[in-house]
Amino acid sequence: MAQGLIEVELKFIPGPGTEERLQELGGTLEHRVTFRDTYYDTPELKLMRADYWLRQRQDSGWELKCPGAAVVSGPHTQYKELTAEPAIVSQLCEVLETEGLGAGGVAAVLSPLGLQEVASFVTNRSAWKLELLGGDEEKSPLRVDLDTADFGYAVGEVEVLVHEEAEVPAALEKIHRLSNMLGVPVQETVPAKLIVYLQRFHPQHYQRLLEVNSSRERPQGTKHPDSSLG
């Protein structure tokens, strides 16, 4: 598979005092932004059922999240992110077992691959950056996103990006430290915006994801009926 960054994240339900608590911990509000995410898949959800998630974000381009190795078990998720369109196209062709589409961009291969829009919604986000002082006395930056979707669902996410699988345990330790400071139970499984959207507006898709994983170990995106990526 084409290489990309490994995203390690833990979702949580933010409370009315979450931003104040981030400020108390020395967090910096980097920006507030509004954007639309549109997700694509086949009518049978071949990508999502294989734990691949194709998204086009307004003004940011395409991203494909691919399942990462489960180095450490827990309520967190771990994905490799591909943002270069040639790498995304190559991975899509591999997952969907299609060849000979040439070197076009993602938009050019949607129709040949049978991909169509399955979800689209607007998110209001406040993005925070926080540095924790680790035991090695080195500062470890984390990102905290507080999101509210246009269908009324709010979710927070603590995220660290790493380059190697070996870095995942240390990233998780940082995430759990910050989660404890925020008062977020690390055992709690929190649904992502996309999964809540499908559950509310496309229950047949939501049910398909549950059914395909009921007879085997669920992929990271659907390891709990209400859990997935953001």
N, C-alpha and C positions, 0 to 999 in steps of 0.2 A: 504494500500500500504506500502511496505517496506520503511523505513525512509532513508533519505539522506539529504545532504546539499541543501539549496535553493540558486540558482544562480540568482542574479539580475544584469542585464547588459543593456547597451545602446550602440548601434552601431553608427559609424560615418564614414565619408569619410575623411581619413587623407590627409593632404596637405604636400608640400615639407618641410615646417618648423615645422611639428608636433614634431619630435624628439628634435629639438632645444628648442621648447617651454616646453617640458617635463623637459629638463635639467634645464631651467630657473626656473621652479617651484620646483626644488629640487628632481626630479625623478631620480631613479637609474635603469640603464639598467642591468637586472638580467642575461639575456642570449639572444643569437640569435640561432635559431634552425630551422631545416628543417624536416618535417615529412609528412607522407601520412595518410590521413583519408579515410576510406572505410565505406560507409553507407549501411545498409541492411534493406530490407522490403519485403513484399509479392508482387507478380505481380500487385495486386490491390491497393498497398500502404496502407494497413490496419493500419499500425502503424502511418505513417505520417498524414493520414487523421484523426486519433484520437489524434494527437498532441504528439505522442511518437516518439523519434528519437534514433535509435540504431546505434552506431558508434564503429568501431575498429580503434584505433590510433596506428600507428607504434611505437613499443617499449614502449607503455603505457597501452595496454590492452583495455578492453571493457568499454563502458559507455552507459547508457540509460538515456536520458533526458525525464522527465515526467512532464505534465502540473501542474503548481502550481496555487493556488487560486489567483484571480486578486484582491489583496488588494488595490492597487492604479492603476487607469487607466493612460495610457500614451503610448509613443512610445517605452518604455523599454519592455524587456521580463523577465519572471520569471519562472524558472523551478526547479524541484527537480532532483538532479543528483544521479544516482545509479552506483557504480563502482564495488561492490562485485558481483561476477558472480552468486552465488546462489540467491541473491536478484533480479538480472536482469532476470534470468530464470523464477523465480516465477512471476514477473510482466509481462513478455512476455506471459506466459501461461494464465494469467488472462485477458490481453487485447485481446489475440487471441482466448480465450475461449477453451483452450486445457488443458487436464489433463493427468496424468500418464506418464510423461516423465522422471521421476527419478531425480537424483541429479547430473547429468552431467553438464559440463561447457557450456558456450554459444555456442561454436563451435559445440558441440555435438547435440544441439537442432535446429540448423539452418534448416537442411533438414526436420526433423519431423514437424517443424512449418511452412514450406513452405517459408522460408526467403532466399533471394538471394541478391547479390550485385546490388545496383541501382546507386551508384555514388562512384567515387574514384579519388582523386586529391592530389597533393603535395602542401604544404604551407611553405613559408619562413616567420618566425615570429621573431619579436623583442619584448621581454617581459619586461615591465617596472613596477616598484613598486614606489608608491608615498604615502606619509603620509600627510594628511591635518589636520591642527589644528582646532578642532571643538569648539563650544561654551562652552563645558564642559571642555575645556583645555586638552582633551585627544586626542592623535594622532590616526587617523583613516586610516589604510592602504587600498589603492585601487590598483587594478591591471589594467594596460593598455596594451593590445596586439595590435600590428600593423602587419597585415598579408598581404601577397601578394601571391595569388594562381598561380599555374603554367599555368592557362589559362588567366592570365593577369588582374585579378580583385584584387583590393586592398581595404581593409576595416579595420577600427579600432574598438576597443571595450573597454569600461570602465566597470569593473566588481567588484562586492562585493559578497562574500559568507557569508550567515548567516545560523543560525540553526533553527530559529523560524519565523513564519509568522509575529509576532509582530515586528520583527526587520527590516522588509522590508521598511517601510516609512523612517526610519533613513538612511538606505542604499541608498535609492533613493535621499535623500537630499545631501548626499556626492557625488553621481554620478553627480547630476545636478550642484553642485558647481564646480567640476572639469571640467565638460563639458563647463561651462561658461568661465572658465579660459583658456580653449583650443580654445574657439571661436566656439564651436559646438552647433548648434541650437537644443535644446532638443525636439522641435516639429517635427523635421525631421525624417522620417521613412527610414531606410537604409537597403537594402537587404543583407542577409548573403551569404557566399560563396556557400553553398549548393544550395540555391534557384537560384542563378545566374547560377550555373553549370547546374541544371535541365532545366532552361529556355533556355540555349544555346544548350545543347547537348541531352536533353531528353524532348522536348517540350510537348510530350504526357503526361508525368508524371507531369510536371508543370501545364498543363491544368487540369489534374485530381484533383490536389490540389485546384485549383481555383473553379472548378465546385462543389466539395463536400461541399465547404464552402459558396457558393453563396446563399443558401437557409436558412442559419442559421448563428449565430454569429461565426466569424472565431476564431479558437483557437489561442493561443499566437504565435505559429510559423508561422501562415499564416493570421494574422489579417489584413494585407495589401497584395495585390498581389505580392509584391516584398520583403516581410519581413519574416525573420525566424531566427533561431539560427545559430551559427557559427560552 
